[in-house]
């Protein structure tokens, strides 16, 4: 839970790394990793990192992007575009292009996966059949 302050809107609340990690279901190390890569930039309260509602929203987008298979570079470009132009038009164009590319990649992977599964099922069928049928008689070697 973020630090509770009566009369403070959610967008003005702060999270510690532990609070943010727990809320997002990741480790503090994961958050620090994305911080080290420049994807989020927490504020400091003395020596303590504090994360804003904006940092939380960025982390949600980062985690979603990673889950969908986007690279950190692609995610950073997307987030940086939003910082430059809040109208979101360039961001949406870039997102649409990246999504179409990712869909094509996943469709190719799906075809390859279906082929591999078909091959494995055929090998499984052949191996099972060989195990169920009696073994051919062995020939004696002349000695």
Biotite code that builds the C-alpha atoms (Angstrom):
import biotite.structure as struc

atoms = struc.array([
    struc.Atom([0.000, 0.000, 0.000], chain_id="A", res_id=1, res_name="UNK", atom_name="CA", element="C"),
    struc.Atom([1.272, 3.499, -0.713], chain_id="A", res_id=2, res_name="UNK", atom_name="CA", element="C"),
    struc.Atom([1.847, 5.844, 2.151], chain_id="A", res_id=3, res_name="UNK", atom_name="CA", element="C"),
    struc.Atom([-1.563, 7.073, 3.254], chain_id="A", res_id=4, res_name="UNK", atom_name="CA", element="C"),
    struc.Atom([-2.067, 10.783, 3.627], chain_id="A", res_id=5, res_name="UNK", atom_name="CA", element="C"),
    struc.Atom([-5.532, 12.160, 4.260], chain_id="A", res_id=6, res_name="UNK", atom_name="CA", element="C"),
    struc.Atom([-6.537, 14.689, 1.627], chain_id="A", res_id=7, res_name="UNK", atom_name="CA", element="C"),
    struc.Atom([-3.762, 13.615, -0.786], chain_id="A", res_id=8, res_name="UNK", atom_name="CA", element="C"),
    struc.Atom([-4.863, 12.322, -4.174], chain_id="A", res_id=9, res_name="UNK", atom_name="CA", element="C"),
    struc.Atom([-3.568, 8.914, -5.324], chain_id="A", res_id=10, res_name="UNK", atom_name="CA", element="C"),
    struc.Atom([-1.422, 10.641, -7.967], chain_id="A", res_id=11, res_name="UNK", atom_name="CA", element="C"),
    struc.Atom([0.449, 12.493, -5.207], chain_id="A", res_id=12, res_name="UNK", atom_name="CA", element="C"),
    struc.Atom([1.164, 9.440, -3.017], chain_id="A", res_id=13, res_name="UNK", atom_name="CA", element="C"),
    struc.Atom([4.554, 7.806, -2.767], chain_id="A", res_id=14, res_name="UNK", atom_name="CA", element="C"),
    struc.Atom([5.630, 4.170, -2.582], chain_id="A", res_id=15, res_name="UNK", atom_name="CA", element="C"),
    struc.Atom([8.789, 2.651, -1.156], chain_id="A", res_id=16, res_name="UNK", atom_name="CA", element="C"),
    struc.Atom([10.518, 0.053, -3.310], chain_id="A", res_id=17, res_name="UNK", atom_name="CA", element="C"),
    struc.Atom([9.117, -2.683, -1.046], chain_id="A", res_id=18, res_name="UNK", atom_name="CA", element="C"),
    struc.Atom([5.566, -1.334, -1.261], chain_id="A", res_id=19, res_name="UNK", atom_name="CA", element="C"),
    struc.Atom([5.726, -0.983, -5.032], chain_id="A", res_id=20, res_name="UNK", atom_name="CA", element="C"),
    struc.Atom([7.235, -4.447, -5.443], chain_id="A", res_id=21, res_name="UNK", atom_name="CA", element="C"),
    struc.Atom([4.532, -6.049, -3.292], chain_id="A", res_id=22, res_name="UNK", atom_name="CA", element="C"),
    struc.Atom([1.748, -4.236, -5.110], chain_id="A", res_id=23, res_name="UNK", atom_name="CA", element="C"),
    struc.Atom([3.056, -5.269, -8.530], chain_id="A", res_id=24, res_name="UNK", atom_name="CA", element="C"),
    struc.Atom([3.986, -8.810, -7.534], chain_id="A", res_id=25, res_name="UNK", atom_name="CA", element="C"),
    struc.Atom([7.678, -8.428, -8.363], chain_id="A", res_id=26, res_name="UNK", atom_name="CA", element="C"),
    struc.Atom([10.868, -8.216, -6.354], chain_id="A", res_id=27, res_name="UNK", atom_name="CA", element="C"),
    struc.Atom([12.567, -5.010, -5.259], chain_id="A", res_id=28, res_name="UNK", atom_name="CA", element="C"),
    struc.Atom([15.485, -6.189, -7.381], chain_id="A", res_id=29, res_name="UNK", atom_name="CA", element="C"),
    struc.Atom([13.232, -6.161, -10.463], chain_id="A", res_id=30, res_name="UNK", atom_name="CA", element="C"),
    struc.Atom([12.257, -2.562, -9.800], chain_id="A", res_id=31, res_name="UNK", atom_name="CA", element="C"),
    struc.Atom([15.900, -1.567, -9.285], chain_id="A", res_id=32, res_name="UNK", atom_name="CA", element="C"),
    struc.Atom([16.791, -3.336, -12.537], chain_id="A", res_id=33, res_name="UNK", atom_name="CA", element="C"),
    struc.Atom([14.348, -1.157, -14.490], chain_id="A", res_id=34, res_name="UNK", atom_name="CA", element="C"),
    struc.Atom([15.583, 1.871, -12.589], chain_id="A", res_id=35, res_name="UNK", atom_name="CA", element="C"),
    struc.Atom([19.184, 1.043, -13.575], chain_id="A", res_id=36, res_name="UNK", atom_name="CA", element="C"),
    struc.Atom([18.040, 0.835, -17.210], chain_id="A", res_id=37, res_name="UNK", atom_name="CA", element="C"),
    struc.Atom([16.488, 4.301, -16.987], chain_id="A", res_id=38, res_name="UNK", atom_name="CA", element="C"),
    struc.Atom([12.903, 3.128, -17.453], chain_id="A", res_id=39, res_name="UNK", atom_name="CA", element="C"),
    struc.Atom([11.804, 4.591, -14.132], chain_id="A", res_id=40, res_name="UNK", atom_name="CA", element="C"),
    struc.Atom([13.458, 7.379, -12.175], chain_id="A", res_id=41, res_name="UNK", atom_name="CA", element="C"),
    struc.Atom([12.372, 7.486, -8.551], chain_id="A", res_id=42, res_name="UNK", atom_name="CA", element="C"),
    struc.Atom([12.668, 10.539, -6.385], chain_id="A", res_id=43, res_name="UNK", atom_name="CA", element="C"),
    struc.Atom([14.806, 10.540, -3.270], chain_id="A", res_id=44, res_name="UNK", atom_name="CA", element="C"),
    struc.Atom([13.750, 11.269, 0.271], chain_id="A", res_id=45, res_name="UNK", atom_name="CA", element="C"),
    struc.Atom([17.166, 11.397, 1.843], chain_id="A", res_id=46, res_name="UNK", atom_name="CA", element="C"),
    struc.Atom([18.753, 8.076, 0.920], chain_id="A", res_id=47, res_name="UNK", atom_name="CA", element="C"),
    struc.Atom([15.407, 6.340, 0.365], chain_id="A", res_id=48, res_name="UNK", atom_name="CA", element="C"),
    struc.Atom([13.963, 5.890, -3.118], chain_id="A", res_id=49, res_name="UNK", atom_name="CA", element="C"),
    struc.Atom([10.339, 6.934, -3.353], chain_id="A", res_id=50, res_name="UNK", atom_name="CA", element="C"),
    struc.Atom([8.169, 6.028, -6.297], chain_id="A", res_id=51, res_name="UNK", atom_name="CA", element="C"),
    struc.Atom([5.250, 8.079, -7.544], chain_id="A", res_id=52, res_name="UNK", atom_name="CA", element="C"),
    struc.Atom([1.950, 7.060, -9.078], chain_id="A", res_id=53, res_name="UNK", atom_name="CA", element="C"),
    struc.Atom([3.606, 7.797, -12.454], chain_id="A", res_id=54, res_name="UNK", atom_name="CA", element="C"),
    struc.Atom([6.450, 5.376, -11.646], chain_id="A", res_id=55, res_name="UNK", atom_name="CA", element="C"),
    struc.Atom([3.858, 2.764, -10.717], chain_id="A", res_id=56, res_name="UNK", atom_name="CA", element="C"),
    struc.Atom([2.012, 3.286, -14.015], chain_id="A", res_id=57, res_name="UNK", atom_name="CA", element="C"),
    struc.Atom([5.289, 3.032, -15.947], chain_id="A", res_id=58, res_name="UNK", atom_name="CA", element="C"),
    struc.Atom([6.162, -0.198, -14.121], chain_id="A", res_id=59, res_name="UNK", atom_name="CA", element="C"),
    struc.Atom([2.788, -1.667, -15.078], chain_id="A", res_id=60, res_name="UNK", atom_name="CA", element="C"),
    struc.Atom([3.483, -0.802, -18.737], chain_id="A", res_id=61, res_name="UNK", atom_name="CA", element="C"),
    struc.Atom([7.027, -2.205, -18.504], chain_id="A", res_id=62, res_name="UNK", atom_name="CA", element="C"),
    struc.Atom([5.855, -5.492, -17.010], chain_id="A", res_id=63, res_name="UNK", atom_name="CA", element="C"),
    struc.Atom([3.070, -5.796, -19.558], chain_id="A", res_id=64, res_name="UNK", atom_name="CA", element="C"),
    struc.Atom([5.479, -5.063, -22.403], chain_id="A", res_id=65, res_name="UNK", atom_name="CA", element="C"),
    struc.Atom([7.913, -7.714, -21.161], chain_id="A", res_id=66, res_name="UNK", atom_name="CA", element="C"),
    struc.Atom([5.097, -10.248, -20.778], chain_id="A", res_id=67, res_name="UNK", atom_name="CA", element="C"),
    struc.Atom([4.080, -9.575, -24.398], chain_id="A", res_id=68, res_name="UNK", atom_name="CA", element="C"),
    struc.Atom([7.636, -10.115, -25.585], chain_id="A", res_id=69, res_name="UNK", atom_name="CA", element="C"),
    struc.Atom([8.819, -6.578, -26.266], chain_id="A", res_id=70, res_name="UNK", atom_name="CA", element="C"),
    struc.Atom([12.470, -5.751, -25.677], chain_id="A", res_id=71, res_name="UNK", atom_name="CA", element="C"),
    struc.Atom([13.563, -3.235, -23.057], chain_id="A", res_id=72, res_name="UNK", atom_name="CA", element="C"),
    struc.Atom([14.708, -0.964, -25.876], chain_id="A", res_id=73, res_name="UNK", atom_name="CA", element="C"),
    struc.Atom([11.242, -1.038, -27.456], chain_id="A", res_id=74, res_name="UNK", atom_name="CA", element="C"),
    struc.Atom([9.563, -0.409, -24.112], chain_id="A", res_id=75, res_name="UNK", atom_name="CA", element="C"),
    struc.Atom([11.909, 2.496, -23.351], chain_id="A", res_id=76, res_name="UNK", atom_name="CA", element="C"),
    struc.Atom([11.257, 4.073, -26.775], chain_id="A", res_id=77, res_name="UNK", atom_name="CA", element="C"),
    struc.Atom([7.527, 3.803, -26.153], chain_id="A", res_id=78, res_name="UNK", atom_name="CA", element="C"),
    struc.Atom([7.769, 5.373, -22.687], chain_id="A", res_id=79, res_name="UNK", atom_name="CA", element="C"),
    struc.Atom([10.139, 8.101, -23.898], chain_id="A", res_id=80, res_name="UNK", atom_name="CA", element="C"),
    struc.Atom([7.748, 9.048, -26.699], chain_id="A", res_id=81, res_name="UNK", atom_name="CA", element="C"),
    struc.Atom([5.003, 9.548, -24.151], chain_id="A", res_id=82, res_name="UNK", atom_name="CA", element="C"),
    struc.Atom([7.270, 11.892, -22.155], chain_id="A", res_id=83, res_name="UNK", atom_name="CA", element="C"),
    struc.Atom([8.004, 13.956, -25.281], chain_id="A", res_id=84, res_name="UNK", atom_name="CA", element="C"),
    struc.Atom([4.464, 14.249, -26.656], chain_id="A", res_id=85, res_name="UNK", atom_name="CA", element="C"),
    struc.Atom([1.547, 13.711, -24.302], chain_id="A", res_id=86, res_name="UNK", atom_name="CA", element="C"),
    struc.Atom([-0.955, 13.885, -27.188], chain_id="A", res_id=87, res_name="UNK", atom_name="CA", element="C"),
    struc.Atom([-0.041, 10.214, -27.582], chain_id="A", res_id=88, res_name="UNK", atom_name="CA", element="C"),
    struc.Atom([-0.296, 10.237, -31.391], chain_id="A", res_id=89, res_name="UNK", atom_name="CA", element="C"),
    struc.Atom([3.364, 9.319, -32.050], chain_id="A", res_id=90, res_name="UNK", atom_name="CA", element="C"),
    struc.Atom([3.214, 6.884, -29.150], chain_id="A", res_id=91, res_name="UNK", atom_name="CA", element="C"),
    struc.Atom([0.101, 5.195, -30.529], chain_id="A", res_id=92, res_name="UNK", atom_name="CA", element="C"),
    struc.Atom([1.591, 4.970, -34.032], chain_id="A", res_id=93, res_name="UNK", atom_name="CA", element="C"),
    struc.Atom([4.742, 3.372, -32.655], chain_id="A", res_id=94, res_name="UNK", atom_name="CA", element="C"),
    struc.Atom([2.699, 1.038, -30.464], chain_id="A", res_id=95, res_name="UNK", atom_name="CA", element="C"),
    struc.Atom([0.516, -0.040, -33.379], chain_id="A", res_id=96, res_name="UNK", atom_name="CA", element="C"),
    struc.Atom([3.558, -0.771, -35.550], chain_id="A", res_id=97, res_name="UNK", atom_name="CA", element="C"),
    struc.Atom([5.283, -2.717, -32.750], chain_id="A", res_id=98, res_name="UNK", atom_name="CA", element="C"),
    struc.Atom([2.121, -4.681, -31.961], chain_id="A", res_id=99, res_name="UNK", atom_name="CA", element="C"),
    struc.Atom([1.650, -5.681, -35.607], chain_id="A", res_id=100, res_name="UNK", atom_name="CA", element="C"),
    struc.Atom([5.269, -6.871, -35.778], chain_id="A", res_id=101, res_name="UNK", atom_name="CA", element="C"),
    struc.Atom([4.897, -8.809, -32.516], chain_id="A", res_id=102, res_name="UNK", atom_name="CA", element="C"),
    struc.Atom([1.657, -10.433, -33.698], chain_id="A", res_id=103, res_name="UNK", atom_name="CA", element="C"),
    struc.Atom([3.428, -11.579, -36.898], chain_id="A", res_id=104, res_name="UNK", atom_name="CA", element="C"),
    struc.Atom([6.314, -12.996, -34.825], chain_id="A", res_id=105, res_name="UNK", atom_name="CA", element="C"),
    struc.Atom([3.937, -14.854, -32.532], chain_id="A", res_id=106, res_name="UNK", atom_name="CA", element="C"),
    struc.Atom([1.968, -16.221, -35.509], chain_id="A", res_id=107, res_name="UNK", atom_name="CA", element="C"),
    struc.Atom([5.244, -17.569, -36.970], chain_id="A", res_id=108, res_name="UNK", atom_name="CA", element="C"),
    struc.Atom([6.144, -19.092, -33.597], chain_id="A", res_id=109, res_name="UNK", atom_name="CA", element="C"),
    struc.Atom([2.674, -20.620, -33.366], chain_id="A", res_id=110, res_name="UNK", atom_name="CA", element="C"),
    struc.Atom([3.126, -22.329, -36.754], chain_id="A", res_id=111, res_name="UNK", atom_name="CA", element="C"),
    struc.Atom([6.587, -23.606, -35.760], chain_id="A", res_id=112, res_name="UNK", atom_name="CA", element="C"),
    struc.Atom([5.231, -24.810, -32.420], chain_id="A", res_id=113, res_name="UNK", atom_name="CA", element="C"),
    struc.Atom([2.319, -26.628, -34.067], chain_id="A", res_id=114, res_name="UNK", atom_name="CA", element="C"),
    struc.Atom([4.744, -28.331, -36.483], chain_id="A", res_id=115, res_name="UNK", atom_name="CA", element="C"),
    struc.Atom([7.064, -29.365, -33.648], chain_id="A", res_id=116, res_name="UNK", atom_name="CA", element="C"),
    struc.Atom([4.122, -30.725, -31.646], chain_id="A", res_id=117, res_name="UNK", atom_name="CA", element="C"),
    struc.Atom([2.934, -32.691, -34.680], chain_id="A", res_id=118, res_name="UNK", atom_name="CA", element="C"),
    struc.Atom([6.393, -34.194, -35.171], chain_id="A", res_id=119, res_name="UNK", atom_name="CA", element="C"),
    struc.Atom([6.684, -35.076, -31.476], chain_id="A", res_id=120, res_name="UNK", atom_name="CA", element="C"),
    struc.Atom([3.232, -36.679, -31.447], chain_id="A", res_id=121, res_name="UNK", atom_name="CA", element="C"),
    struc.Atom([4.195, -38.812, -34.448], chain_id="A", res_id=122, res_name="UNK", atom_name="CA", element="C"),
    struc.Atom([7.420, -39.916, -32.721], chain_id="A", res_id=123, res_name="UNK", atom_name="CA", element="C"),
    struc.Atom([5.418, -40.656, -29.569], chain_id="A", res_id=124, res_name="UNK", atom_name="CA", element="C"),
    struc.Atom([2.933, -42.736, -31.597], chain_id="A", res_id=125, res_name="UNK", atom_name="CA", element="C"),
    struc.Atom([5.705, -44.681, -33.306], chain_id="A", res_id=126, res_name="UNK", atom_name="CA", element="C"),
    struc.Atom([7.564, -45.334, -30.033], chain_id="A", res_id=127, res_name="UNK", atom_name="CA", element="C"),
    struc.Atom([4.378, -46.454, -28.269], chain_id="A", res_id=128, res_name="UNK", atom_name="CA", element="C"),
    struc.Atom([3.498, -48.734, -31.161], chain_id="A", res_id=129, res_name="UNK", atom_name="CA", element="C"),
    struc.Atom([6.979, -50.268, -31.142], chain_id="A", res_id=130, res_name="UNK", atom_name="CA", element="C"),
    struc.Atom([6.724, -50.934, -27.407], chain_id="A", res_id=131, res_name="UNK", atom_name="CA", element="C"),
    struc.Atom([3.308, -52.581, -27.771], chain_id="A", res_id=132, res_name="UNK", atom_name="CA", element="C"),
    struc.Atom([4.256, -54.969, -30.596], chain_id="A", res_id=133, res_name="UNK", atom_name="CA", element="C"),
    struc.Atom([6.365, -58.049, -29.865], chain_id="A", res_id=134, res_name="UNK", atom_name="CA", element="C"),
    struc.Atom([10.056, -57.651, -30.510], chain_id="A", res_id=135, res_name="UNK", atom_name="CA", element="C"),
    struc.Atom([11.314, -59.407, -33.655], chain_id="A", res_id=136, res_name="UNK", atom_name="CA", element="C"),
    struc.Atom([13.321, -62.576, -32.957], chain_id="A", res_id=137, res_name="UNK", atom_name="CA", element="C"),
    struc.Atom([17.041, -62.007, -32.584], chain_id="A", res_id=138, res_name="UNK", atom_name="CA", element="C"),
    struc.Atom([19.363, -63.773, -34.968], chain_id="A", res_id=139, res_name="UNK", atom_name="CA", element="C"),
    struc.Atom([22.160, -65.813, -33.570], chain_id="A", res_id=140, res_name="UNK", atom_name="CA", element="C"),
    struc.Atom([25.561, -64.741, -34.728], chain_id="A", res_id=141, res_name="UNK", atom_name="CA", element="C"),
    struc.Atom([27.802, -67.449, -36.135], chain_id="A", res_id=142, res_name="UNK", atom_name="CA", element="C"),
    struc.Atom([30.832, -67.751, -34.001], chain_id="A", res_id=143, res_name="UNK", atom_name="CA", element="C"),
])
